[in-house]
Amino acid sequence: MSTPANGASTSESQIEVTWSALSTAPSNGGSAVTSYNLQWDSGTSGVTWTDVVGLAPAYTSTSIILTTGITAGTTYRVKVRAQNVFGWGDFSSYQSIKAASTPS
């Protein structure tokens, strides 16, 4: 599973999270991906994980912009997993992303 990349962009109120699509047989059991499940820790240092997208309905895009609950200067962790006809794969390693903040 691809680890989420450090967002393509961040601001004081949003973070864009991107990851690579899975497309080769060894990495997806030979079956097409039917959904990605992204979780984030909402700034809890990995203590609590919350689903952002992917469980219902299915989510097949490889990026998302988080806009709710973002606090400038806070570091968030995100991780992703993929589903196909065989079920859910393991979660990726988490990636830390720090929301932008205005210099003091």
ABEGO torsion letter per residue (X at the ends): XBBBBBBABBBAABBBBBBBBBABAAAAGGBBBABBBBBBAGGAGGABBBBABGAOBBBABABBBBABGBBBGBBBBBBBBBBBAAEBBBBBBBBBBBBBBBBX
